[in-house]
Amino acid sequence: MRILLWIRHPPYSTNHLAEAIRLGAMASALDLEPTCLFIGEGVRAWVRDQAPYLLGPPLAKMLQGIVTPSRPALIHEPSLRRRGLSTSRILEDLPTSLVGDEEVAEALWQADRVIPL
């Protein structure tokens, strides 16, 4: 079963990212093939130099095993642009794929379940 975690909230003002990580870890442990899509304000989780150690482990450490070369994190490039963030500012510690609207539609189509967070 393929699960798409639709991560659309900013990383620091809500628990949505933490819930996505917990769900992704459970899904990975159960071989449910989770894919993380960071869209809207969710793309801010991937911006470098945010000092995430102030709130817990770095994002790259938390997403190990969830985001893999065969299941890279999908980062919505138009969401980055709308927020004035260039692709050069995103983390490079984990496999990512910059996607547009067509790739988001394809990820939705391929998913058996979509979990909006």
N, C-alpha and C positions, 0 to 999 in steps of 0.2 A: 504494500500500500504506500502510495506517495502522498506525503503531507507537505503543504505549503504554509509556512509561517509568515503571515503578512504583517511585517513590523512597521508601523506607521507613526509611532509616538516618539518624542525625543527621549534620549537615554537618561537624563538626569532628573526630570520632574515627575516621573511616574514609575510604576513597577512593571510596566508592559515589557520592557526589554528583559528584565529578570525572569518574567513568566515565559517569554519566548525561549530563553536559554534552558529553563527547566523542562519545558515541553519538548524542545529539540533533543535534549539529553535522554529523556525517557523514550522518545521515538527512535533515536539511534540505538539505544540498548535493546529495543524490541524489533530491530531491523525494519522499521517502517519508512526508511528513506526520506527524512525531513529535508526540506530546502528552505532556506531563510531568504526572504525578499525584504530588503530595506527600501522603503518608499516614503514619500512625504517627509515629515519631520524625522522619521526613522533613520534617514541617511546620515544624520548628525552623529550617530553612534560610531561611524567609520572615520570621522575627522581626527587627524593626528594632533598630538600635543594638547590634549584636554585634561591631563593629569588624572586619569581614571583611578589611580591608586588611592585617591582621597575617599573613594566610595567602595572600593573592593578591588579584586584582582583585575588585571587588564582584560579587555574584551577578547584579545587573541587567546589568552589562556582559558577563558570560560567557554569559548566556542570550539576548542579542540575536540575532534571526534564528531562534531555536528557539521562543521564546515570542512570539507575535504576536497582534494583535487577532483574527485568524481562528482561532488556536490558543492560547488563553490557558492559563496554568498552572492546573491543577485543584488546589485546596487543600481537603483533607478537613476540613470544619468540626468534626465530632465528635472528630477527633484533636486539633484545637486545644483544644477544651473539656476533654478528658480531661487535658491538660497544664496547665490553668489559664491558657491564652493566649487573650486576646480578639482578635476580628477587627480591632480598632483597632491592634493591635501589629504587623500584617504590613506588609511592604514595599509601596509603591504605585508603584514605578518601572516595572513591567511589567504587562501585562494579566493579570489573575487572575480565576478564577471559584471562589467558595466552593461546595463540593459536599457533598452528603450521600451516604448509602449507595446510594440509588437511582441517582444520577448516576454513581457509581463503577461500579455494575453495568452501566449503559448504556455507559460508556466501554470497559469490558471487552468487552462484546458487539460494539461497533462496531470494535474493533481487530482487525487481521489478525494481529498479533504483539504479545505482551506480554513485556516484558523487566523482570524484577524486579531491583532494585538496592538 
